[in-house]
Amino acid sequence: MGIMEIIGIAGSVSLLSGWRLYLCVFATGLAMRLDALPVPEHLASLAVLENPWVMGIAAFGALAEFFADKVMWLDSAWDTIHTLVRPVGGALLALAIVDPSDPAMQVVAFLLGGGASFLAHGGKASARAVVNTSPEPVSNVMASTTEDVATIGLLWLAYEYPVAAGVIALVLLGLVVWLLLWARRVIKRLFFRAPKVGSPP
């Protein structure tokens, strides 16, 4: 596996962890246990995700997140709690993907993985805060379900097609940046609108 494929997988997994850390850990461990995910020898350190304890805790976290993320304002509270958890988890997953014999690459993977997870988390949390301004709960359920499906699908693509993982990471990065800019514009329009001429201060 070449350096670009490794970077692509690490980047994709880190970005997806910023959305659904527990789901990323559980889905990867389950796929490995069922031999549905042929992990290269180079990524053997990911075998820890097959551990029943790790899978059990990840499954519990994923289930709790599945329901919490679909309730208005509870999703934002959940995101706030995980502001530190997701970046650290994404950084550790990226660290497990790179060659353990290359300390410099491990440091780079840890820093970039944590940064990517934090960026994705920020985009998700900002977009969800905007969605919560809507008076109906359907938007929350739709947004959350889309994230669930996208996380599983893109995670599978990243592992199954390492060459395409870099493209997936770039697409995710572009989406995250767009979410941040979109949320910024909406929040600015909602809370910092200039008063109309002739209206009382």
C-alpha positions, -999 to +999 in steps of 0.1 A: +000+000+000+015+033-011+018+065+010-010+082-008-034+054-001-025+053+036-029+091+039-062+088+021-076+061+044-063+079+075-079+112+063-112+096+054-115+077+087-105+108+107-130+130+090-158+105+094-149+101+131-157+138+135-193+128+125-197+093+140-167+082+160-185+052+177-200+041+145-166+042+128-150+021+155-179-004+157-184-008+119-147-013+113-144-039+141-175-058+130-164-059+094-130-072+105-146-099+127-169-111+100-140-111+075-159-087+053-131-062+055-097-077+044-074-055+063-038-054+048-010-066+070+002-031+073-029-021+091-028-051+115-028-027+145-065-020+137-072-056+149-077-041+184-111-029+171-122-066+169-119-069+207-153-077+221-149-051+248-140-024+223-169-034+200-193-035+229-185+000+242-185+013+206-219-003+199-233+012+231-219+046+221-232+043+185-267+033+197-268+062+222-256+086+196-281+073+170-310+084+192-295+115+208-285+129+174-321+129+162-336+149+190-337+187+187-311+205+209-301+172+225-280+166+194-262+199+200-256+190+237-242+157+226-219+174+201-207+198+228-198+169+251-179+152+222-159+182+212-128+166+227-137+130+224-141+129+186-108+146+177-089+124+201-106+093+187-100+103+151-064+110+159-059+076+175-076+058+145-053+077+121-023+067+143-033+030+141-034+032+103+001+045+096+034+025+098+044+021+135+080+019+125+080+055+113+077+078+144+077+110+123+047+097+102+029+087+134+032+122+148+020+137+115-009+112+114-019+120+150-019+157+145-036+157+111-061+130+122-070+151+152-073+182+132-094+166+105-118+151+131-121+184+149-128+202+116-155+176+107-169+178+142-171+216+139-189+214+106-214+189+119-221+208+151-224+241+134-248+228+107-269+210+134-271+242+154-286+259+124-310+230+117-322+233+153-335+268+146-362+251+125-395+246+144-401+211+132-381+179+142-381+163+107-350+182+096-330+168+126-340+132+118-332+136+081-298+153+087-289+126+113-300+097+091-280+111+062-249+113+083-254+076+095-258+063+060-229+085+046-206+074+074-211+037+068-210+040+030-179+062+028-161+042+055-166+010+034-154+028+003-123+041+020-113+006+032-124-013+001-108+011-024-077+026-008-068+043-041-101+062-040-098+070-002-078+102-010-106+114-032-131+105-006-111+125+020-109+155-003-147+154-009-154+151+028-131+180+035-148+201+009-182+192+024-170+201+059-157+235+048-190+242+029-210+233+060-189+256+081-194+285+057-231+278+052-237+277+090-217+309+094-238+327+068-271+314+083-262+323+119-250+357+108-283+363+090-304+351+120-286+369+148-269+398+132-295+412+108-293+450+104-326+467+115-348+479+087-349+517+079-376+533+099-380+504+123-377+510+161-342+503+175 
